[in-house]
Amino acid sequence: MQAPQEILLAEPRGFCAGVDRAIEIVERAIQKFGAPIYVRHEIVHNTYVVNDLKAKGAIFIEELSDVPPGATLVFSAHGVSKAVQQEAVARGFSIFDATCPLVTKVHVEVAKLAREGYEFIMIGHKGHPEVEGTMGQLDHGIHLVEDVEDVARVQPRQTEKLAVVTQTTLSVDDAAEISAAVRARFPTVREPKQQDICYATQNRQDAVKVLSPQVDVVIVVGSPTSSNSNRLRELAAKLGTTAYMVDSADELQAEWFDGLARVGLTAGASAPEILVQQVIDRIKALGAVSVRSMSGIEETIKFPLPKGLKIDAATGLEISQRTPETGPSAH
């Protein structure tokens, strides 16, 4: 059996600013208020991260009725509907919202245009918590399309004021194709000033486009529930490179690498770097002799934490509530 010679690492890969922030919110809430802290839905779609936070004292729930009165509750990075927000407030929880600011941006746009009388076409995957959260910003007038065929079937009540919004973790190319179909059918549709697909999703897909032609197989580190990780595997396969997605190094199979010279490796935005390192170690154990990082975009975006969770690293004390809440521009 011939072993792979080289591992080529995609740049950027792994955690994005929204995931970093969401995990830090849960960890700081546990640190400040003590366990347990309740989290609605998986904070991010990664098995390792969820299990790590469970061990630290987080309890993950789907129904707010499972949270005791007076408890601290964190909303996941995917965002929640207005109904969930209102129920959480009515139940009297202490709430911290870990919704990614780039998802919140979509929610704000939907609310603003709805006040102006717009209906919406949302491009996204049915049942994904981010889609449920965004569609749940309104009680009517938002229509989900998953593919070009859906665009032909959608029936808004009027087309004079129609806007399109997008799940932030879609395939950039697929979303562009569906958006083009929406424009063809509804030429006056309003599109977002900046695309809704987030910078991290775009950058990781762009990196896979550079990586795939240079390698014999692509390994994506990510959990089955992670939308952006699934898109990376699909993209590599669409570019003609055999691709596998693994939740951990244990899922790697030796025969995937037999006779192949070069392995490409990337990770979805919710997959921690420790899992990437474990995958590297496993492929090295199979015989790979070198690891090389591609050049790529360096991501410097960092999102601010919610008020009440900012802790001064030097003193361990909470930073004054006067701390400005302004973060860097999203794109």
C-alpha positions as CSV (number, residue, x, y, z in Angstrom):
1,M,0.0,0.0,0.0
2,Q,1.4,3.4,-1.0
3,A,1.0,6.1,1.6
4,P,0.3,9.8,0.9
5,Q,3.4,12.0,0.8
6,E,2.0,15.5,1.6
7,I,-0.9,17.1,3.4
8,L,-1.9,20.5,2.0
9,L,-3.8,22.7,4.5
10,A,-6.5,25.2,3.2
11,E,-6.2,28.8,4.4
12,P,-8.5,30.0,6.0
13,R,-10.2,27.1,7.6
14,G,-12.0,26.3,10.9
15,F,-13.5,28.8,13.4
16,C,-14.9,32.1,12.2
17,A,-15.6,35.2,14.3
18,G,-19.2,34.3,14.9
19,V,-18.4,30.8,16.2
20,D,-15.6,32.1,18.4
21,R,-18.0,34.7,19.9
22,A,-20.8,32.1,20.5
23,I,-18.5,29.7,22.3
24,E,-17.0,32.5,24.4
25,I,-20.5,33.7,25.4
26,V,-21.3,30.2,26.8
27,E,-17.9,29.8,28.6
28,R,-18.1,33.3,30.1
29,A,-21.7,32.8,31.3
30,I,-20.7,29.6,33.0
31,Q,-17.6,31.4,34.6
32,K,-19.7,34.3,35.8
33,F,-23.0,32.7,36.8
34,G,-22.0,29.1,37.5
35,A,-23.3,25.9,36.0
36,P,-25.7,25.0,34.6
37,I,-26.2,27.5,31.7
38,Y,-28.9,26.5,29.3
39,V,-28.4,26.8,25.6
40,R,-31.2,26.7,23.0
41,H,-30.1,24.3,20.3
42,E,-26.5,23.3,19.7
43,I,-24.5,26.6,20.1
44,V,-22.7,25.7,16.9
45,H,-23.0,22.6,14.7
46,N,-20.0,20.7,16.0
47,T,-20.1,17.5,18.1
48,Y,-16.7,18.2,19.8
49,V,-17.6,21.7,20.8
50,V,-21.0,20.8,22.2
51,N,-19.6,17.9,24.2
52,D,-16.8,20.1,25.5
53,L,-19.3,22.8,26.7
54,K,-21.5,20.0,28.2
55,A,-18.5,18.9,30.3
56,K,-18.1,22.5,31.5
57,G,-21.7,22.9,32.6
58,A,-23.8,23.8,29.6
59,I,-27.2,22.0,29.1
60,F,-28.5,22.0,25.5
61,I,-32.3,22.1,25.0
62,E,-34.7,22.6,22.2
63,E,-37.9,23.5,24.1
64,L,-37.9,26.5,26.5
65,S,-40.2,24.5,28.8
66,D,-37.2,22.4,29.7
67,V,-35.4,25.4,31.2
68,P,-36.2,26.1,34.9
69,P,-37.5,29.6,35.9
70,G,-34.9,32.2,36.6
71,A,-32.1,30.3,34.7
72,T,-29.6,31.8,32.4
73,L,-30.3,31.0,28.7
74,V,-28.1,31.5,25.6
75,F,-29.5,31.6,22.1
76,S,-27.3,29.7,19.6
77,A,-25.2,31.3,16.9
78,H,-27.9,30.4,14.3
79,G,-30.5,32.9,15.7
80,V,-34.1,32.4,16.9
81,S,-37.5,33.4,15.8
82,K,-39.4,36.3,17.3
83,A,-41.8,33.8,19.0
84,V,-38.8,32.1,20.8
85,Q,-37.4,35.5,21.9
86,Q,-40.8,36.5,23.2
87,E,-41.4,33.2,25.0
88,A,-37.9,33.4,26.7
89,V,-38.6,36.9,27.9
90,A,-42.1,35.9,29.2
91,R,-40.6,33.0,31.1
92,G,-38.3,35.4,32.9
93,F,-34.9,33.9,31.9
94,S,-31.7,35.9,32.0
95,I,-30.9,35.9,28.3
96,F,-27.6,36.2,26.3
97,D,-27.9,36.2,22.6
98,A,-25.1,34.4,20.8
99,T,-26.7,34.9,17.3
100,C,-23.9,35.6,14.8
101,P,-23.9,39.4,14.1
102,L,-24.0,38.5,10.3
103,V,-27.3,36.6,10.9
104,T,-28.6,39.5,13.0
105,K,-27.8,41.8,10.1
106,V,-30.2,39.7,7.9
107,H,-32.9,39.8,10.7
108,V,-32.6,43.6,10.9
109,E,-32.9,44.0,7.1
110,V,-36.0,41.7,7.1
111,A,-37.7,43.7,9.9
112,K,-36.9,47.1,8.2
113,L,-38.2,46.1,4.8
114,A,-41.2,44.4,6.2
115,R,-42.2,47.7,7.8
116,E,-42.0,49.2,4.3
117,G,-44.4,46.6,3.0
118,Y,-42.0,44.1,1.4
119,E,-42.5,40.4,1.0
120,F,-39.5,38.1,1.0
121,I,-38.0,35.2,-0.9
122,M,-35.5,33.4,1.4
123,I,-32.9,31.1,-0.2
124,G,-31.9,28.4,2.3
125,H,-32.3,24.8,3.6
126,K,-35.7,23.9,5.1
127,G,-35.4,22.9,8.7
128,H,-32.0,24.5,9.3
129,P,-32.2,26.6,12.6
130,E,-30.9,29.7,10.9
131,V,-33.6,29.6,8.3
132,E,-36.3,29.0,11.0
133,G,-34.9,31.9,12.9
134,T,-34.9,34.3,9.9
135,M,-38.3,33.2,8.6
136,G,-39.6,33.5,12.2
137,Q,-38.8,37.2,12.2
138,L,-42.2,37.6,10.5
139,D,-45.5,35.9,10.8
140,H,-46.3,36.0,7.1
141,G,-44.9,37.1,3.8
142,I,-41.6,35.2,3.7
143,H,-41.3,32.3,1.2
144,L,-38.5,29.7,1.3
145,V,-36.8,28.4,-1.9
146,E,-34.2,25.7,-1.8
147,D,-33.4,25.4,-5.5
148,V,-34.1,26.8,-8.9
149,E,-37.2,24.6,-9.3
150,D,-38.7,26.2,-6.1
151,V,-38.3,29.6,-7.7
152,A,-40.7,28.7,-10.5
153,R,-43.3,27.6,-8.0
154,V,-43.2,30.4,-5.4
155,Q,-46.3,32.6,-5.3
156,P,-45.8,35.9,-3.4
157,R,-49.0,37.9,-3.0
158,Q,-47.5,40.8,-4.8
159,T,-44.3,41.5,-6.7
160,E,-44.0,45.3,-6.5
161,K,-42.2,45.1,-3.2
162,L,-40.3,41.9,-3.1
163,A,-36.8,41.3,-1.6
164,V,-34.5,38.3,-1.5
165,V,-32.5,37.2,1.6
166,T,-30.1,34.2,2.0
167,Q,-29.0,31.8,4.6
168,T,-25.4,32.8,5.5
169,T,-23.8,29.4,5.1
170,L,-24.9,28.4,1.6
171,S,-22.8,27.4,-1.4
172,V,-21.8,30.7,-2.9
173,D,-22.2,29.3,-6.5
174,D,-25.6,27.6,-5.8
175,A,-26.9,30.8,-4.1
176,A,-25.8,32.8,-7.1
177,E,-27.6,30.4,-9.5
178,I,-30.9,30.5,-7.4
179,S,-30.6,34.4,-7.1
180,A,-30.3,34.6,-10.9
181,A,-33.5,32.5,-11.2
182,V,-35.3,34.8,-8.8
183,R,-34.1,37.9,-10.8
184,A,-35.3,36.3,-14.0
185,R,-38.7,35.7,-12.7
186,F,-39.0,38.9,-10.6
187,P,-36.9,41.5,-12.4
188,T,-37.6,44.2,-9.8
189,V,-36.7,42.1,-6.8
190,R,-34.6,44.0,-4.2
191,E,-31.3,42.3,-3.3
192,P,-29.1,43.0,-0.2
193,K,-26.5,45.7,-0.6
194,Q,-23.9,43.2,0.5
195,Q,-24.5,39.5,0.0
196,D,-26.0,37.7,3.0
197,I,-23.5,34.8,2.6
198,C,-20.9,35.5,5.3
199,Y,-17.3,36.3,4.7
200,A,-16.1,33.1,6.4
201,T,-18.3,30.8,4.3
202,Q,-17.1,32.7,1.1
203,N,-13.4,32.5,2.2
204,R,-13.5,28.8,3.0
205,Q,-15.2,27.9,-0.3
206,D,-12.7,30.1,-2.2
207,A,-9.8,28.3,-0.4
208,V,-11.3,24.9,-1.4
209,K,-11.5,26.1,-5.1
210,V,-7.7,26.7,-4.9
211,L,-6.9,23.6,-2.9
212,S,-9.0,20.9,-4.9
213,P,-7.1,21.0,-8.2
214,Q,-3.8,20.6,-6.3
215,V,-4.6,17.4,-4.4
216,D,-5.8,13.8,-5.0
217,V,-8.4,13.8,-2.1
218,V,-10.0,16.5,0.1
219,I,-10.8,15.8,3.7
220,V,-13.3,18.3,5.4
221,V,-13.4,18.3,9.2
222,G,-17.0,19.1,10.2
223,S,-20.1,17.6,11.8
224,P,-23.0,16.2,9.6
225,T,-25.3,18.9,10.9
226,S,-22.9,21.7,9.8
227,S,-24.3,23.4,6.7
228,N,-21.0,25.2,5.7
229,S,-19.0,22.1,6.2
230,N,-21.3,20.0,4.0
231,R,-21.0,22.8,1.3
232,L,-17.1,22.5,1.4
233,R,-17.3,18.7,0.7
234,E,-19.8,19.2,-2.1
235,L,-17.7,21.9,-3.6
236,A,-14.6,19.8,-3.7
237,A,-16.5,16.9,-5.3
238,K,-18.1,19.2,-7.8
239,L,-14.6,20.4,-8.8
240,G,-13.8,16.7,-9.6
241,T,-11.8,15.8,-6.5
242,T,-12.8,12.9,-4.3
243,A,-13.9,14.4,-0.9
244,Y,-14.9,13.1,2.5
245,M,-16.3,14.8,5.6
246,V,-15.3,13.5,9.0
247,D,-16.4,14.5,12.5
248,S,-13.1,13.3,14.0
249,A,-9.9,11.5,13.1
250,D,-11.5,8.2,14.1
251,E,-13.6,8.3,11.0
252,L,-10.7,8.4,8.6
253,Q,-10.2,5.2,6.6
254,A,-6.8,4.1,5.4
255,E,-8.1,2.9,2.0
256,W,-9.1,6.5,1.2
257,F,-5.4,7.4,0.8
258,D,-4.1,4.3,-0.9
259,G,-1.9,5.2,-3.8
260,L,-2.6,9.0,-3.4
261,A,0.3,11.4,-3.3
262,R,-1.3,14.5,-1.8
263,V,-4.2,15.1,0.7
264,G,-6.0,18.4,1.0
265,L,-7.4,19.3,4.4
266,T,-9.9,22.0,5.5
267,A,-12.4,22.5,8.2
268,G,-15.8,24.1,8.4
269,A,-16.4,27.3,10.4
270,S,-17.6,25.5,13.5
271,A,-14.8,22.9,13.6
272,P,-12.0,23.5,16.1
273,E,-8.3,23.4,15.1
274,I,-7.6,20.6,17.6
275,L,-9.7,18.2,15.3
276,V,-7.6,19.3,12.3
277,Q,-4.4,18.5,14.2
278,Q,-5.7,15.1,15.2
279,V,-6.6,14.4,11.5
280,I,-3.0,15.5,10.5
281,D,-1.6,13.1,13.1
282,R,-3.7,10.2,11.8
283,I,-2.7,10.8,8.2
284,K,0.9,11.1,9.2
285,A,0.6,7.7,11.0
286,L,-0.5,6.3,7.7
287,G,2.8,7.6,6.2
288,A,2.4,11.2,5.1
289,V,5.8,12.9,5.6
290,S,5.1,16.7,5.1
291,V,2.5,19.3,6.0
292,R,2.3,22.5,4.0
293,S,-0.1,25.5,4.4
294,M,-1.5,27.2,1.4
295,S,-1.3,31.0,1.3
296,G,-4.8,32.5,1.8
297,I,-6.8,35.4,3.2
298,E,-6.0,36.3,6.8
299,E,-9.2,36.9,8.8
300,T,-9.0,39.6,11.5
301,I,-12.7,40.2,12.2
302,K,-13.7,39.9,15.9
303,F,-17.2,40.5,17.2
304,P,-17.9,42.2,20.5
305,L,-19.4,40.2,23.4
306,P,-22.9,41.2,24.8
307,K,-23.0,43.6,27.7
308,G,-22.7,41.8,31.1
309,L,-20.1,39.3,29.8
310,K,-17.1,41.5,29.2
311,I,-14.4,40.6,31.7
312,D,-11.1,42.4,32.0
313,A,-8.3,39.9,31.4
314,A,-6.0,41.6,33.9
315,T,-8.4,42.0,36.8
316,G,-11.0,39.3,36.2
317,L,-13.6,42.0,36.8
318,E,-16.5,42.9,34.5
319,I,-15.7,45.8,32.2
320,S,-17.9,48.9,32.6
321,Q,-21.2,48.7,30.9
322,R,-20.2,51.9,29.1
323,T,-17.9,49.9,26.8
324,P,-19.0,50.8,23.2
325,E,-20.8,48.0,21.4
326,T,-19.4,48.8,18.0
327,G,-17.7,46.1,16.1
328,P,-15.8,46.0,12.8
329,S,-17.6,46.1,9.6
330,A,-18.9,42.7,8.7
331,H,-17.3,42.6,5.3
